[in-house]
Every structure is written in structure tokens, then in C-alpha cells.
Amino acid sequence: MTTKSYAVIGAGPSGLAVMRALQKTGIDATGYEASHGVGGLWDITNPRSTVYSSAHLISSRTTTEFTEFPMDSDVDYPGHRVLKRYFDEYADAFGLRERFRFGIRVDRLERDGDGWILHATARGDDGGTESVVRRHDGVILANGTLAAPNVPAFPGEFTGEIMHTSAYKDPAQLAGRRVLIIGAGNSGCDIAVDAVHHAAGVDMSVRRGYYFVPRYLFGRPSDTLNQGRPLPARLKQAIDSRVLRAFTGDPVRFGFPKPDYRIYESHPIVNTLVLNHLGQGDLRIRADVDRFDGRTVRFRDGTAGDYDLVLLATGYALDYPFVDREHLNWTGASPRLFLNVFPPSFNGLYMMGMIEASGIGWQGRYEQAELIAAYLAAESADPARAAAFRERVATGSWPDLTGGYRYLGLARMSYYVNKDAYRRAVRTEKAALADGPAPTASGRARR
């Protein structure tokens, strides 16, 4: 067991995964969680949670759960209440809860020699607060990627209400109102389906086209098909595009623009109910917003509409406000890290959960946690192997994580990976750190 001190920030799925991996490797760590319990955003009572009452998984249960801890449910796409219970049970089954300190918000990380000073604020049961200052040799950031709303600016002024989906919790917020949803990602489409049953009218403003994937194909959850050896990117795109056209038709006929990219080059929409409602006339697609004019929204195709509420389904921005960006090798819209985990400087910070990939699930993130644990263990037990890993990272010969897909050059896609390519790369590095001969910078084994 290493005698170094480590901190884990966040007790959501990523924080629990890395704490479990550290535990199994014999590495002690202290967890810090601003909320009152585990579960992260899946705990709707967490003040920082961005889920809403109708939120469910968009990947199926068996492709999402941790392998060593199957979910106690036979529902294919569980809702947030089931998931909150799952994380509670996971934490209790492995004694993870006592490794976290709850009600502690991390405010600042400051470099201190080879380690970090963690400044935090602890909230007492009486509502009072006190400062917490601790030193750790390393800090693992696992505070999630869906907490800081991305709020775009639009010309003009809207005199109704503007709300980001992060503030949406219940359809009652939409009752009797004329609603414009800007953006048609998975959350936007979920909320649109809620809105048609409560709002006075619902429109969706979209900038580009989307691919819509049904939750079931051939009677099975769609993401459980083709779970064997992955197909080459172009072949999978060709096959799946044809299958989708057969099952869902062409979304262009419902008013969506034609996609200017191939399927899987952006995250697909796992919601075909929105197409049903479009077909029934319950909502309509509008062009991209040109400007606001009082309660009127003018669109770039020259049309306009009057609304009471503009709901921004415009996603989230990566946000690690407690540490200077230079420490995370921040480039453009996101940190540039080896396997989305390790800063090339190896400064004692480690990123956990900063990956988005269709179908990677929590098990894929747990494998990422195992890699972190393997490196920290090697630092203590086999410094030469850890040094060889750092040397290889420093050369910049990093694996291709795209799997042959040409992802859109959007901010939200800057940390997107192909699940098969990513898991393969993580497993290779973990094996080299934990089991195999120490790799050199050239990638050859040294015996």
C-alpha cells in the first residue's frame, strides 16, 4: 500500500468508480463531495444535479452498469430514482461511503512542491460553514462534465423567460406556456416530449440535422446489438444508416435539416418519440435563431414566432473552476490529456470521467479508474515502470481514440472518443503498468 495521500473530488459515478479501483489496489484516498450523498447528477435532490423528473438512461442497463455489480433491476432503461438507489447500493456494498466527506465544496487547488493544497468549505448541519485545508500528493478530478451550462448569446432581447435545461425539473414548469426549445440533443428531445403534454405550444429551433436511434431494434435494446468485434467505421456507418432509415424513416420529412455529417460523427439522439409527436403535429421544427425581439423570436429563414419561454438545450461546458487551466494542459475547449486522464507534465492531477462516447457505460469509466490506480501503484512499487510510462506520454505518440470516425469539430466533441478504441488503449496501458515488462518510450518491452 502506498503511503502517499490522494484526494478524489466528486462522489458521482466517476468518483465512486475511481474510489473502488483505488480500494482494490490498496491505495488510500479521501473523497470530497459538495452534496449530501453519492450519485452525483443522478441524485435529483443534489443542488448541482441537472437531471429532470422524466430522465432515464439513454444507454441500456446491461451496457451501462459496472460489471462487478449488476443493477438490481430488470428495466432496460432505468430512470434516475433507480440509478440513485444503484449508486447507494454500490457505495454501501464496497464500503465506499465512509471514504468520502460529504457537504464539502472544493474551492481551490494550489500547487505545493510535489503536491497540492486543497482549500474547501464545509457546510454543517446547522447551515454554518468552516474552511478546510488539506495537503495531498495527488488529486483525482471526478466532478463530472455536465454541471456548467453552456449559455449562448443571441442578438436582441427576449422579454419572456429564458431557462437552460439544467434548471428544468418538472413539466409543471411548462404548463400553459408557448415554449421554444433551442437545440435538439437528447435532453432537448426528452423535454420536448414532456412539453407536448403540458405546454400551450412547442417549437424546436435547430441548427443542424440529427440521426435518431430507436431504443429497441428487432425486439432488443438497440445498443446490445453488434457487441462482438467492432466493425470498421465506414462499414458500420453504412449498415446502421440503412437500418435506421428502415425503422425511423428520414427525419428531413419532419422538418429537420439533412445532417452534414455521417452517423456517429456526433452523438445520436436516442429518442424516436419526438418524431412521433412531429408526425402528429404536436410540435414543429424551426430554423436557427436570428434574433430576439420582445416576445418574438425571429429565425434565419425569415419566419418568426411568439413565445413565453425559451428553453436552452445547448449543452454544457467543461468546468474545473478550482484549478488553473494551465495545470490541466487546457487547449481550446478542453484539457489535452493522455487518454483524457494524464496531463503530460504529470503534476499530480488526474482526470476521471472526462470522456464521452456512445455506449462506453460506467464500466468503460471504471477501466479508466483502474488505469489511474495502476499508475499510482506503479509509482510506489515499480518506479521504473511508472517512469517509462511518463516517458512514453511525453513523446506525444498518443493512440488514436477516434476508431476511424471523423467527429464534428465542436466544443462538446473535443473530448469524445470511440468506445472500442478507447477501452482497447486503456487496457493496453493498464496491462503494461500492472503486468507486463516495463515499456520504453519506443513502445517496445524492456526485460
C-alpha angles and dihedrals in degrees: 000000000000117000093212120113120239133185128207116201112207135025099217123111093295094046092049091047094053093043089053092048091049090048092053090049093050095249118140120219140167118228124211120201125176094206130066099258149358127295103073113210091357088071099081090195090061106105090225094049115123098191123111132216095266095045117133135166114279090203119061123261098249094050092046108042127090109267095227092049114043115199116260093233138089093206113116096213109025123201128236095270092058090046093050089052090048093056091046090053092045092051093047096044092059100031094247098136094072090055091066131073109214129207091035119124116199109227104174144005116204127187114247113180106289093348145047136256110220116207115194143161119234118207116211128213088254091058094254123129137215134186121254122199121182135163120223132179091220138011127207114205110214102151096123138246101253105069108085110067117225103227113185122204121239129195115256131017130287112209096194124071123297116199133173116224088246087074094048114104110148139019089240086079088066100043114136094351132124102240131197115191113200109206131023105224121135093282092045092052093045091053092045088058089051091047098055089066096049113019126085088233138350130208129172122211113206134182100195142012127272141207114234119210119195116229090232130043122176089354095303134095102276096231092057091067120094094019093151127078108345118250120236110272098249093046093049091048092051094048097042093046090057092046091051093049089052094050104033106018122218114323088207089077088062092055103270118134116250109265113256091208139051124266114279092023085103128021110283122230111250095201126090095167087084088061090052091054091047088053090051093050093244091130139004139216120244131190125258115295117264099181147325121252111181107292090343122094115202118206131211093248090064096257125118141196139191119237142175097203133031110198115198111215088175101130132232139295123226108258130185098157096169096067131052113254093234089069090059096048088242112198121177111318098352146017115282104226134162105263085350087286116075126057107222089237091060090218097164097271120116127185120221123190100006092134133101119192135150107256100359093124127182091297089064089053091047089056087053088053090051089056091054090049091048092053094047090048091049091051088062104031103030111020092173092059091047090049091051089052091052091047092053092049090050092057090066093230092137123169122256106253097183097084088219095304119131101221121204113264094242128134092244090053095052092096096033117126138179107255096223095047091045097048091045092053093046093050091049092053093044092051091050092050098043109030119004134071112291109273121229126217090268089060094245121127118254114210 
